[in-house]
Amino acid sequence: MAPASGAAATPPEHQGTTPARRLRVLVTDPIIARWSTVLTSGAPGHDWAFLTDTPTTADGEDGEATQRAAVADCDVLICSRLTDAVAPHVRAALVQVTGAGLDRVAVDALPAGTEVTTTAHHERSIAEHVLLSVMALERQLLVRDHALRSGTWRTLATDPAVPAFRTLDTMVLGAVGLGGIGAETLRLASAWGMDTIAVRGNPAAALPAGVAPTWVGGSGELPRLLAEADVVLVSVPLGPDTEGLIGADELATMKPDAYLVNVARGPVVDQAALYAALTAEAGSPTAIGGAAIDVWWGAPSPGRTPPADHDFAALDHVVLTPHCSGHADSTFAGRAADLAANVERLAAGAPRTGVVRSDT
């Protein structure tokens, strides 16, 4: 079990033969810094520095000069973002990313021999968010809440136009991607009685423990999944092969009352096509029943929050959240414990966990 925020993490046993050494550890991720007690107590014999606020300087630089100097003087860099301008200046043996994604970390710009590791622990939190969003959409939770606060009592008992809602055990959840998030969502969905199906890159690979979809197909089976699912979960990494993966043709293949839930990255779904499907006449072949959007097409800014080119905020059959589906205490406490453990492993000369680029 991951330690609670602020709780001490137990350092791992050193498995290597190299004597443990004192390391200089630099943390630039402001979120994980909130769990600094877990970090420092999990690896207490090291020098920890936190550089989480690098405002624009007088000469117009955005703090990168400060970062370049700092990353050149540490043994371990713990970060969530690393730009192309800063990455070449890293002299750390280990760059520990504080999440699972690498799309905001310039890995290819790092010096040769820099090891890169990642962590996760967000799967349960995101899986719960997915099912919460589906139930909110199906029961029109936000619409009914707003109506009642406005003094309107509207149910199928008072208005024959109000439909009855479906329960989860009558619905099929289709996962596009079967990594940690997809697998955990299927486990929870099955526990609630949902039928589950999935597509992934290697359909012949062994299924994760506790995951038992009705069928698993390869990428070529995506149209079949879209046609059968009442809920389409998108949880694939963003890359050249997945950008725009869900476009107009794919959305048109979905059932007119199906929901799309995107917890991957915004550009995996074509923004204009999604807006068109959500604003099409209800029940028409090009329409979908609703969507839950936790990931967006860029960063928020004045006049562009939520960060999209279309007015999703005006639609009442869309659940909007600010990329927070994984923001549970257990997520960050677990991550902080992982990061501290890897610092200890590096000091002891033991293999690190979550390696995505080795130091050789």
N, C-alpha and C positions, 0 to 999 in steps of 0.2 A: 504494500500500500504506500502511495506517495505521501511524504510528510506534509502536514498543513503549512500554510504560509507562515514563515517565521520560525518554523520548527527546525531543529537540528537534523541534518542528514547524516547517516552513518557512512563514513568513508569506506571504500572497498578494500579488501585485502590486496596487498601488492603481490602480483604474480610474477613480476620480472626479476632479473638478477641485478639490474643497475640500481645502485643506491638511490633512495629518494633524494630529490634536490628541491631547493626553494625556487619557485617560479614567480615571474612577474605577470600578473593576469590583468588584462584590460577589458572592461565591460562597457560597450557603447550602446547597448539596447536598453532604452529607458523602461520598458515593460518588465523585463526579467530583473532589472535592478531593484524593483519593488520586493523581490524575494531574495534580497541580498543576504539575509541571515541564513537562509538555506544554502546559498552559494558558499559563503565564507566559513560556516560551521562544517560544511561537507568537505572542505579542503582548507583546514585552518592554518597550515604551515606555510602559507604563501602570501605574497604581497599583492593585494587586490586594489585596483584603481577603477573608478567609475567616471566615465566621460560621456554623459548622456545629454548634455546641453551645450551645443556648439552654435551659438547665434551668429548672425551675419556680423562681420567685423567692419571697422571703419573704412577699410580700403575696398569694401564691396564683396570680399570673399564670404562664402556661406559656411564658414567653419571648417572647410576642408584642410586648410593649412594647419590648424590645431590637430585635426585627426591624423594628418600625414606624419606629424612629429610624434604623436602618441603611438601609432601603430608600428613605428620603426623602433620602438623601445619597449617591447613586451615579448614574452615567451608564448603567451596564449592570448588570442583575441576572441572575445565572445561578442557576437554581433547578430543583428537581424538584417542589416543593410550594409553594403560595401560597394562604393562606386568604382568605376573604371579609373577615375583619377586618383583614388586613394589606394586601391588594391596593390599596385606595383611597389608601394612603399612599405608593405607589411614585411616584417622580419621575424614574425612569430613562427614557431615550429608547427603550431596548431591553430587553425581558425575553426572555432566551434560556433556553428549557426544555431540560433535559439529556436528554430522551428524546423519543419520538414521541407519547406520550399526553398529553392535556390534562385528563383527568378529575380530577386532583388540583391543578389550577391554576385559580384564580378569574379567568379571562380577562375575563369580563363586568364584574367589579368594578374593573378597572384604569381609570385615568383615560383619557379620550379622547386619541387621538394616540399612545398607547403601542404600539410595534411588538412583536409576539410572533413568535418563531421557534422551530422544533423541529429535532431531529436524529434519527438512527437508528443505523445500523451494527450492529444486533442480529440482522439477518435470518439470516445464516449460522449464528450460534450457536444460535438458536432452531430453525432447520431441522434441525440435527444432533441437538438434543435430542428433537425429534419422532420421528425415525427410531430413535434410541436407545431411547426409551420403547416404541415399537411392538415392537422386537425383544425388549426385556426382558419385555414382556407375553406375546408369542407363545411365547417359550421358557421362560416361568416362571422367569426368571433369579433373582429375589429369593427365590422359594419354594425353588428347588433349592439355592441358596447356603445358606439357613438350614437346610435339611434335612441337607445334608452336614456343616455345622458342628456339627450336633446328633448326628452319627454315623449318619445314614440314607443309604444308597446306593440311590436309587430311580430307575430309568430304564425305558423300555419293554422292555428286556432282562430286567428283574427283576420287573416288574409289568405284567400285560396291561391294566390299567386306565389306564396312562399313555399319552396320545396322542402321535402324531408331530406335530411342529410344521410350520407353513408357512414357506416362504422368501418374501422380499419380492417376487420376480418372479412369484409366483402371486397377488398381492394387488392390490386397487384402492384408491388413496388419493383421497378426495374432500375438496377444500378448500372450506370455507365462508368466502369472502372470498379475494380474489386481489390483496392489496396486497403489500408487500415480503416479509412473512413467508410468505404463501401461495405467492407466486411462487418464492421461494428453496427452499421445501420441495418444490414440484413439480419443480424442476430436479434436486435431489438424489435424490428418489424415482425419477424417470425414469432417472437414471444407475444406479440399483440395479435397474432392470428393472421397476419398478412401473408399472402403468397408472394414469393420473391423470384426474380429472374435477374440475369446479369450478363454483360458482355465485358470482355477484357482482352488484353493483348495476347495472352497465352491461355486459351480455354482448356488446354489439356493439363495444366499445372494442378497440383493438389489444392483442394479447397482449404481455406483457413478453418481452424477448429471452431465448431459450432455454427458453421455456415452451410446451409443445405437448400440452395435455390432449386426451383423446379427444373430449370435448365441454365446452362452457362454456354455462351457462344463467343466467337471471336468478333473482331471489328466488323466483319461482313454481315453479322447477324443484328447489327444495330437497327435496321428498319423493322425487323421482327419485334425487337424489344419495344420500340417506340409505338408500334401498333397494338401491342398487348397490354402495356402498363397503364395503370391509372395514375401512378406517380413515377416520374422520371427523375432520378437522382444523378446529377453530374458531379463527379468527384475525381476526374482525371487531372494529372499535372498539365500545366500550360507548356506547350512546345510547338514546333513547326507542324507536327502531325495532328495537333488537337486544337489549334487556333481556328475558330469558326466551325468547329466540329458539329455544333447544333445550329443549323441555318434554316432557311425558309422551307426547304424540302423536308428536312427532318421534323420540323414543327408541324408541317402539314400532315405528316404520317401519324402523329399522335392523335389520340381520341379527342373529340371536341370538348370533353369535360375533364381531361387529364391535367395534372399539375406538373410543372417543371420546377425543380428545386436545384439551384446552382450554388454549391459550396466549394467549387474548384477555383477558378479565376474568371473574371468577367469575360475576357475575350474568347474563352472556349465557346461561348454562346454569341451568335451574331446579334448585336443589339437592335438594329433596325428590324430584323426579322422577328425577334421576340416581341417588340412593341407592336408590330403589325398583327401578329397572332393574338395578342392580348386585346387589341382594339377591333378585331374583326367581329362581325355579327355573331352573337352567341349561338353555338350549335352548328355554325357553318363549317364546311370542310377545312377551312384554313384557320379556324379558331382553336384555342386551347382554353381550359377552364380557369387557369390562374397560374401564378408563379410565386416562388419565394426566392428573393435575390439577396444574398449575403455578401457577394463579391461583385466588383464594379469595373467600369471601364476607365480607369485612371484614378487620380487622387482627388479628394474633395477640395473645393476652392469656393470663394465667394461667388454666388450666382450659379454654381455648379455643384450643389450638394442637395440630394445625392449626385455622385459624379456620373452623369449619363447625358447623352445628347437628346433623349426623349423623356417626356414627362411621365415617368412611371409613378411618381408620387400622386398623380391625379386619379389613378386607377384603384378602385376599392377591392379588386380581386387579386391584389398583389401584396405580399408581405415583404416589407423592406427592413433590412437590418444593416448596420454599418460595419460589416466584416468582423463580427463579434461572436460568431457561433461557437468558437473554441475557447472563449475567454472564461473558463472555469478556474477556480483556485487550484483544483487538482491538476489541471493542465500545466500551469506555470510552476507549481511546487514540484511536480514530477520532472519537468524540464530542468529546473535548477539543480535538483539532485543528480540528474544525468550529467550536467555540465561539470559540477564539482567532482563527480566520480572520474570523468575523463581527465581533469586536471591532475588528480592523484595518479591516474594510470600513466600519464605522460611523465610525471616526476619519477615514477618507479620504473619506467621503461617497459611498462606492460601495454599490450594492444588496447587501443581505444575502441569504443562501440560507436556505431552509426557512421562508419567511415564511407564517404562518397568519393574522396580522392586521397590516395595514399601518399606517404612522404617519400616514396621511392620513384 
